[in-house]
Amino acid sequence: MILYAVTVVLFLLIDAVMLTFVMKPLFTRHIGDQMRDSLMLAPASLFYLAYVAGLVFLVSAPALRDAAPERAALHGAMIGAMAYGTYEFTSMSIMRNWSWSMVATDTLWGAVLTGFSAWAGVMVLMRFQS
């Protein structure tokens, strides 16, 4: 539970900065007229809480058990690229005004954010368990 809490806090704080300063302006430039004026917290919260739970279950907990933070980073990055890429490539294939810059930026960001969050969560717990 502590690993989940640490990972979700890191994930949310880091992603909030990226969403505010990079992703929102990028998406506004391409699909601004289709964006909501304000965030719907319930679906966003459900996604983030479930996504990080899956990350901890599939990646972080096994890496912590084996004291392998580098594996958490690699496997987390792979899951992040797959998850964010699924959204982006599907959106690109079915929506107007979607751009390759949105696909590339968000897919890469998903890989970096997920890999880093998994790695950092494992590192924090390894530090406190020593």
C-alpha positions in Angstrom: 0.0 0.0 0.0 2.9 2.4 0.7 4.4 1.6 -2.7 1.1 2.5 -4.3 0.7 5.7 -2.3 4.3 6.9 -3.1 3.9 6.0 -6.8 0.5 7.7 -7.3 1.6 10.9 -5.6 4.8 11.1 -7.7 2.8 10.3 -10.8 0.1 12.9 -10.2 2.5 15.7 -9.2 4.8 15.2 -12.2 1.9 14.7 -14.7 0.1 17.8 -13.4 3.1 19.9 -14.4 3.4 18.4 -17.8 -0.3 18.6 -18.5 -0.4 22.3 -17.5 2.7 23.5 -19.4 3.0 21.2 -22.4 0.0 18.9 -23.1 -2.8 21.4 -22.6 -1.3 24.0 -24.9 -0.4 21.3 -27.5 -3.9 19.8 -27.5 -5.6 23.3 -27.4 -3.6 24.2 -30.6 -4.9 21.2 -32.5 -8.3 20.3 -31.0 -9.1 23.3 -28.8 -12.8 23.7 -29.9 -13.4 20.0 -28.8 -11.9 20.4 -25.3 -13.9 20.9 -22.2 -13.6 24.2 -20.3 -13.0 22.3 -17.0 -11.7 18.9 -16.1 -14.1 16.1 -15.2 -12.5 14.8 -12.0 -14.3 11.5 -11.6 -13.1 9.9 -14.9 -9.7 11.3 -14.6 -9.4 10.1 -11.0 -10.6 6.6 -11.9 -8.1 6.4 -14.7 -5.1 7.5 -12.7 -5.9 5.4 -9.6 -6.5 2.3 -11.7 -3.5 2.9 -14.0 -1.1 3.3 -11.1 -2.6 0.2 -9.4 -1.9 -1.8 -12.5 1.6 -0.4 -12.7 2.4 -1.2 -9.1 0.9 -4.7 -9.4 2.6 -5.6 -12.7 5.9 -3.7 -12.5 6.8 -2.0 -9.2 6.0 -4.7 -6.6 7.9 -7.4 -8.5 10.9 -5.0 -9.0 10.8 -4.0 -5.3 10.7 -7.7 -4.3 13.8 -8.4 -6.5 15.5 -5.0 -5.6 15.6 -4.2 -9.3 14.6 -0.5 -9.8 16.1 -0.4 -13.2 13.7 -3.1 -14.3 10.9 -1.1 -12.9 12.0 1.8 -15.1 12.3 -0.3 -18.2 9.0 -2.3 -17.7 7.2 0.9 -16.6 8.3 2.7 -19.7 7.1 -0.1 -21.9 3.7 -0.1 -20.2 3.5 3.7 -20.5 4.3 3.7 -24.2 1.8 0.9 -24.8 -1.0 2.6 -22.8 -0.5 6.2 -23.9 0.3 5.0 -27.4 -3.0 3.0 -27.6 -4.9 6.2 -26.8 -2.9 8.4 -29.2 -2.8 6.1 -32.2 -6.4 5.2 -31.8 -7.4 8.8 -31.6 -5.2 9.6 -34.6 -7.0 7.0 -36.6 -10.5 8.1 -35.9 -10.5 11.9 -35.0 -10.1 15.0 -37.1 -7.4 17.5 -36.3 -5.3 14.9 -34.4 -1.7 15.5 -35.1 1.5 13.5 -35.2 3.0 15.9 -32.7 0.3 15.0 -30.2 0.9 11.3 -30.8 4.6 11.5 -30.4 4.7 13.9 -27.5 2.0 12.0 -25.4 3.3 8.5 -26.2 6.9 9.5 -25.3 5.6 11.3 -22.2 3.6 8.2 -21.1 6.8 6.1 -21.4 8.9 8.6 -19.4 6.3 9.3 -16.7 5.4 5.7 -16.1 8.9 4.4 -16.2 10.2 7.2 -13.9 7.3 6.8 -11.5 7.8 3.1 -11.2 11.5 3.5 -10.7 11.1 6.3 -8.1 8.5 4.5 -6.1 10.7 1.4 -5.9 13.8 3.6 -5.0 11.9 5.4 -2.2 10.8 2.2 -0.6 14.2 0.5 -1.0 15.7 3.5 0.8 13.3 3.2 3.7 13.5 -0.5 4.0 17.3 -0.5 4.4 
